[in-house]
Amino acid sequence: MIASLLVALTPAAVAAQTLDQAMKSVVSVLPEWPADAKRLEEPEGSGVVVLDGKTVVTALHVVDKALSIRVRTRAGEIYQARLTGRDRATDIATLALDKALPPISSMKGDLGLGDEVCAIGNAFGLGLSVTCGVVSGLNRAGVGFNRVEDFVQTDAAVNPGASGGALVTENGEYAGLLSAIYTKKSDANIGINFAVSVTLADDVVSQLAKSGRVKRPISGMRLAGVPADGETGLLGARVVSMRPNSLAERAGLKEGDTIVRAGGRRVRKPADFVSAMSRLLRADALEIEIRRGGASKTIRLAK
């Protein structure tokens, strides 16, 4: 009796149970494409069931031009879905179902480098599958896929068709929305894959659920990376210009300031600040650390 209990509680058994539960909240997305927009290499996609179970979040590029959309559960049930929200800045879309499915549980706390994660998606339209790896990087921005980026980088294998699937923790909790593969000559896994952070994905979904669109606060600043090419120094984002009466001006930022941290994250380039600004979708203010005249200063940018 004791031996059987010990076997049931091994890490491998717990991981299998939690992944099995998470897979019930991931669906294959089946778009019907116009004749001139068919995608032979990625005919299907993936989605994650969130909120009340009648909402599916997926990658916008999976469904943007679809004439109609269906979803298929792991058990083989197929349901009609309606496109209800688009956010082109993050490549996120929401779908509505008439029947509630089990929603996924978002992770508590933060990911760390080297944490074990798994990708659940419909790779190459073969049906839902699981690949596992580690967190290779956090807060990736300026990668070049979307206007607003806050990516978790992982070496868990992600291939065409898995876009819109779930990146989950070892406990089966939702950690990110599978989004992009970093590749050069071939659209296949090379170990550098990206998922929209669950923080950004959840905030976008919440906005889409409320109004069908995402209204982002605008700082009113134009930024440039420092140091310039060929120069040395501390990486940051320098304020080049500012609109009168903008959020930035009202907060006390000045032209020439160099932003080095925002919302608790390191700012190494303008794209990092754009990503940090997305935190204002849920917060009332963003704490910014700047360098001005050789001294450090903390400024609170409020909506």
ABEGO torsion letter per residue (X at the ends): XAAAAAAAABAAAAAAAAAAAAAAABBBBBBBBBAAABBAABABBBBBBBEAGABBBBBAAAAAABABBBBBBAAGBBBBBBBABBBAAAGBBBBBBABBBBBBBBBBEBBBBGBBBBBBBBBGGAEBBBBBBBBABBGBBGAGABABBBBBBBABBBBBGABGBBBBBAAGBBAEBBABBBBBABBBBAGBBBBBBAAAAAAAAAAAAAAGBBBBBBAGBBBBBOBBBGBBEBBBBBBABBBBGBAAAAAGBBBGBBBABBGGBBBABAAAAAAAAAAAAABABBBBBBBBGGBBBBBBBBX
